[in-house]
Amino acid sequence: MRVDIVSIFPEYFAPLDLSLIGKARANGTLRLAVHDLRTWTHDVHRTVDDTPYGGGPGMVMRPEPWGEALDALAPPEVHPPRLLVPAPTGARFTQAMAHELAAEPHLLFACGRYEGIDQRVLDHAATRMPVTEVSLGDYVLFGGEVAVLVIMEAVTRLLPGVLGNVSSLDEESHAHGLLEAPMYTKPATWRGLDVPEVLRSGDHGRIARWRRDEALTRTADRRPDMLASLDPATLDKRDLAA
Ligand SMILES: Nc1cc(-c2ccc3cc[nH]c3c2)n[nH]1
């Protein structure tokens, strides 16, 4: 997978040199390039923002540098990337979207700052590539960079070969539309608290049933919205009895 990120704060993405994402870049699974939007400015002050038409607080990111950046990183003659623009107005980022993005050959992230990017940048880009505005949640950040770090982590861990133990993808929260069951490791007793006996029973059928019941209970208690949107086909009669 190829990923290009455009930002006025390219140094924000230093963490993408670390850990498993760093390894994915080193072995070629992930080809990541971070670009400074000011590369595509031509004035002495390298200006990227201006006052908003119609008035209002703050500044808006000018269309010209963005247009030139997207032209350079998504040239018309090459298969277009999927343009992702973090914004509070975007579609909620979910594990399902992470899987969708992990299947894309080329992602192009546009990190806004100030009050956002001139709308014509997105409108013009949409004439020649898929454009998705994406939100991490109902809260407001200073800009898109943190959202891109989150999305990059969620997507990269789904790429083949990145996670050593792929089976950990099977049971994690949101993998089957449920929160995962509680996890334990040694010692069997810690500060007077015991690991549930079933997990030490060696009975894999009982363990699987216990974990499923715990996942259903936790999801019902903490995220009833997830339970409401669960595909009924994924529930068996024992679940319904739980
Ligand atoms: N979920 C979420 C996204 C954002 C966001 C994304 C880009 C910009 C640019 C300027 N402010 C921004 C805020 N806040 N919250």
The ligand as an SDF file (V2000), in Angstrom:
LIG
                    3D

 15 17  0  0  0  0  0  0  0  0999 V2000
  -13.1900   14.1230   14.2970 N   0  0  0  0  0  0  0  0  0  0  0  0
  -12.5710   15.3580   14.1430 C   0  0  0  0  0  0  0  0  0  0  0  0
  -11.8650   15.8410   13.0350 C   0  0  0  0  0  0  0  0  0  0  0  0
  -11.4600   17.1110   13.3670 C   0  0  0  0  0  0  0  0  0  0  0  0
  -10.7450   18.0860   12.5290 C   0  0  0  0  0  0  0  0  0  0  0  0
  -10.1920   17.7030   11.3080 C   0  0  0  0  0  0  0  0  0  0  0  0
   -9.5480   18.6300   10.5050 C   0  0  0  0  0  0  0  0  0  0  0  0
   -9.4670   19.9680   10.9330 C   0  0  0  0  0  0  0  0  0  0  0  0
   -8.9230   21.1480   10.3600 C   0  0  0  0  0  0  0  0  0  0  0  0
   -9.1390   22.1590   11.2560 C   0  0  0  0  0  0  0  0  0  0  0  0
   -9.8080   21.6710   12.3340 N   0  0  0  0  0  0  0  0  0  0  0  0
  -10.0180   20.3320   12.1560 C   0  0  0  0  0  0  0  0  0  0  0  0
  -10.6690   19.4150   12.9720 C   0  0  0  0  0  0  0  0  0  0  0  0
  -11.9010   17.3940   14.5980 N   0  0  0  0  0  0  0  0  0  0  0  0
  -12.5680   16.3060   15.0630 N   0  0  0  0  0  0  0  0  0  0  0  0
  1  2  1  0
  2  3  2  0
  2 15  1  0
  3  4  1  0
  4  5  1  0
  4 14  2  0
  5  6  1  0
  5 13  2  0
  6  7  2  0
  7  8  1  0
  8  9  1  0
  8 12  2  0
  9 10  2  0
 10 11  1  0
 11 12  1  0
 12 13  1  0
 14 15  1  0
M  END
$$$$
